[in-house]
Amino acid sequence: MMMLCWFYCVDFAKLLYFASAPVLFIASLFVLKRGVRGARQGLRTAAFIMMFVALIKICIFDVRMVSDNFLCGIGEQLSIKGCNKSWQKMLELGALLLLVLGSFGLFQMHRFFLRIKQPTTLTPDDVNLRFWANLCLVSTIGMVVWQCAPWAGYLTIGRIPALFIALPWQYLAIFNLVLLLFVFWKAESCNWNYDVRKRKEKMAHLNQTWTAKDTLWMTVFIYLITIALSYVAHDVLTQGGKLPPV
């Protein structure tokens, strides 16, 4: 376990650092939609605060680190040449301009969304949530099978079939991630909070033992486990990044 952490924890920490702002921004969109669907002004305000924090993180901290690493001497050759001050200043100036324009845009959007009234009530059947949740589950299971197939190829024919090299697992992971976000976005369109007086009329889907939302969260669990194992398996199968002959 310590050896695995030595090889993967540092890279994972760097990934988390740079991905934290985009993840926070995407999460704020879901918070905003929930605030709109539930007519909750506090959630809408919190969503724009999260967007502003993500914007500051990208325009100030991320841009500065990228400029220091890639324009000011990452590696021995660039260190000898010195820091490209002109490109660094242009990048930081562009980030500052983006921060100003983005802050103004968020302020205008906040004023607009505060005036939105409560939308109409939607059920999972209205947005075909069960179909999309099942599609996510099937697609994720397909990614699991795709990741297991190279190991089966090694055990049977002693090599990785060319098909699994032509379509790497990373493309399937990105596709499934986009699909999951899309279906969760549809789920946020539904009203999961209900008025007791209208439970039988509008919220019959809440009486179900297993809902489409449960299928979605189970799919997320399978997806995360598959991604973690796929990253390690990729290094093993490609022998440190070099694919064996087919």
C-alpha positions in Angstrom: 0.0 0.0 0.0 2.9 2.4 0.8 4.5 1.7 -2.5 1.3 2.4 -4.4 0.9 5.6 -2.5 4.5 6.5 -3.3 3.8 6.1 -7.1 0.3 7.5 -7.3 -0.5 9.8 -4.4 1.7 12.7 -5.5 0.2 12.7 -9.0 -3.2 12.3 -7.6 -2.7 15.3 -5.3 -1.5 17.5 -8.2 -4.6 16.4 -10.2 -6.9 17.3 -7.3 -5.2 20.7 -7.0 -5.8 21.7 -10.6 -9.2 19.9 -10.9 -10.6 21.4 -7.7 -11.6 24.7 -9.4 -13.4 23.1 -12.3 -15.1 20.6 -10.0 -16.2 23.4 -7.7 -17.6 25.3 -10.7 -19.6 22.3 -12.0 -20.9 21.6 -8.4 -22.0 25.2 -8.2 -24.1 24.8 -11.4 -25.9 21.9 -9.7 -26.4 24.0 -6.6 -27.8 26.8 -8.7 -30.2 24.5 -10.5 -31.4 23.1 -7.2 -31.9 26.6 -5.9 -33.9 27.5 -8.9 -36.0 24.3 -8.9 -36.7 24.5 -5.2 -37.1 28.3 -5.2 -34.4 28.7 -2.5 -32.6 32.0 -2.7 -29.9 31.0 -0.3 -28.8 28.1 -2.5 -28.7 30.4 -5.5 -26.5 32.9 -3.7 -24.2 30.1 -2.4 -23.9 28.8 -6.0 -22.5 32.2 -7.2 -20.2 32.4 -4.3 -18.8 29.0 -5.2 -18.4 30.2 -8.8 -16.5 33.3 -7.7 -14.2 31.2 -5.5 -13.5 28.9 -8.4 -12.8 31.8 -10.7 -10.3 33.3 -8.2 -8.6 29.9 -7.8 -8.1 29.6 -11.6 -7.2 33.2 -12.4 -4.8 33.8 -9.5 -3.4 30.6 -8.1 -3.6 28.1 -11.0 -2.3 30.6 -13.6 0.6 31.6 -11.4 1.6 28.0 -10.8 1.3 27.2 -14.5 3.4 30.2 -15.5 6.0 29.4 -12.9 6.2 25.7 -14.0 5.9 25.9 -17.8 7.3 29.4 -18.5 9.9 29.8 -15.8 12.0 26.7 -15.8 10.5 23.3 -15.4 13.3 20.9 -16.3 17.0 21.6 -16.6 17.0 23.0 -20.2 14.4 25.7 -19.4 16.1 26.5 -16.1 19.3 27.3 -18.0 17.5 29.5 -20.5 15.8 31.4 -17.7 12.3 32.7 -17.2 10.2 34.0 -20.1 9.1 37.1 -18.3 7.2 38.6 -21.2 4.9 35.5 -21.7 4.5 35.2 -18.0 3.3 38.8 -17.7 0.9 38.4 -20.6 -0.6 35.3 -19.1 -1.1 36.9 -15.7 -2.5 40.0 -17.3 -5.0 37.9 -19.3 -6.0 36.0 -16.2 -6.6 39.3 -14.3 -8.7 40.6 -17.1 -10.7 37.3 -17.1 -11.2 37.7 -13.4 -12.7 41.2 -13.8 -14.9 40.2 -16.7 -16.0 37.0 -15.0 -16.8 38.7 -11.7 -19.0 41.2 -13.6 -20.7 38.4 -15.5 -21.4 36.5 -12.3 -22.8 39.6 -10.7 -25.3 40.2 -13.6 -26.3 36.5 -13.5 -26.9 36.7 -9.8 -29.3 39.6 -10.3 -31.1 37.7 -13.0 -31.5 34.4 -11.1 -32.8 36.2 -8.0 -35.8 37.3 -9.9 -36.8 33.8 -11.2 -40.0 32.4 -9.8 -40.7 28.8 -8.8 -40.8 26.6 -11.9 -43.3 23.9 -12.7 -43.2 20.6 -10.9 -41.5 17.8 -12.8 -41.4 14.1 -12.0 -38.7 11.5 -13.1 -41.1 10.2 -15.7 -41.4 13.7 -17.2 -37.6 13.7 -17.9 -37.3 10.0 -18.7 -34.9 9.7 -15.8 -35.1 5.9 -15.4 -34.1 5.4 -19.0 -31.1 7.6 -18.7 -30.0 6.2 -15.4 -30.2 2.6 -16.8 -28.2 3.8 -19.8 -25.5 5.2 -17.5 -25.4 1.9 -15.6 -25.1 -0.2 -18.8 -22.4 2.2 -20.2 -20.3 2.0 -17.0 -20.6 -1.8 -16.9 -19.4 -1.8 -20.5 -16.4 0.2 -19.4 -15.7 -2.4 -16.7 -15.9 -5.2 -19.3 -13.6 -3.2 -21.6 -11.0 -2.9 -18.9 -11.2 -6.6 -18.1 -10.8 -7.7 -21.7 -7.0 -6.9 -22.0 -6.3 -9.2 -19.1 -8.4 -11.9 -20.7 -6.3 -11.4 -23.9 -3.1 -11.9 -22.0 -4.4 -15.1 -20.4 -5.6 -16.5 -23.7 -3.4 -15.3 -26.5 -0.6 -13.7 -24.6 -1.0 -10.1 -25.9 -3.4 -7.2 -25.9 -5.8 -7.3 -28.9 -5.3 -4.3 -31.2 -8.9 -3.1 -30.7 -8.2 -2.2 -27.0 -5.2 -0.2 -28.1 -7.1 1.7 -30.7 -9.8 2.8 -28.2 -8.1 3.5 -24.9 -10.1 3.4 -21.6 -9.6 7.1 -21.1 -12.1 7.9 -23.9 -14.7 5.6 -22.3 -14.1 7.2 -18.9 -14.6 10.7 -20.3 -17.8 9.6 -22.2 -19.2 8.1 -19.0 -18.3 11.1 -16.9 -20.2 13.4 -19.4 -23.1 11.0 -19.4 -23.3 10.9 -15.6 -23.2 14.7 -15.3 -26.0 14.9 -18.0 -28.2 12.5 -16.1 -27.6 14.1 -12.8 -28.5 17.4 -14.4 -31.8 15.8 -15.5 -32.3 14.5 -11.9 -32.0 18.0 -10.5 -34.9 19.0 -12.7 -37.2 16.8 -10.7 -38.9 17.8 -7.4 -37.7 15.4 -4.7 -39.1 17.5 -1.9 -42.9 17.3 -1.7 -46.0 18.8 -0.1 -47.7 16.1 2.0 -51.1 17.2 0.6 -49.9 16.5 -3.0 -47.9 13.3 -2.3 -50.3 11.0 -4.0 -50.9 13.2 -7.0 -47.4 14.5 -7.9 -44.9 12.6 -5.9 -45.8 8.9 -6.4 -42.2 8.2 -7.5 -41.1 8.8 -3.9 -43.0 5.7 -2.7 -40.7 3.4 -4.8 -38.3 1.3 -2.9 -35.5 1.7 -5.5 -35.6 4.9 -7.6 -33.7 6.0 -10.6 -31.6 8.3 -8.4 -30.4 5.2 -6.4 -29.3 3.7 -9.7 -27.3 6.8 -10.5 -25.5 6.8 -7.2 -24.7 3.1 -7.5 -23.3 3.9 -11.0 -21.1 6.6 -9.5 -19.6 4.1 -7.0 -18.9 1.6 -9.8 -17.4 4.3 -12.0 -15.0 5.6 -9.3 -13.8 2.1 -8.4 -13.3 1.3 -12.1 -11.3 4.5 -12.7 -9.0 3.9 -9.8 -8.3 0.3 -10.9 -8.0 1.3 -14.5 -5.3 3.9 -13.8 -3.1 1.3 -12.1 -3.9 -1.5 -14.6 -2.9 0.9 -17.5 0.6 1.2 -16.1 0.9 -2.6 -15.7 -0.4 -3.5 -19.1 1.6 -0.8 -21.0 4.8 -1.6 -19.1 5.5 1.9 -17.9 3.8 3.7 -20.7 5.2 1.6 -23.7 2.7 -0.7 -25.3 3.8 -4.2 -26.0 3.9 -5.4 -29.6 0.6 -6.5 -31.0 
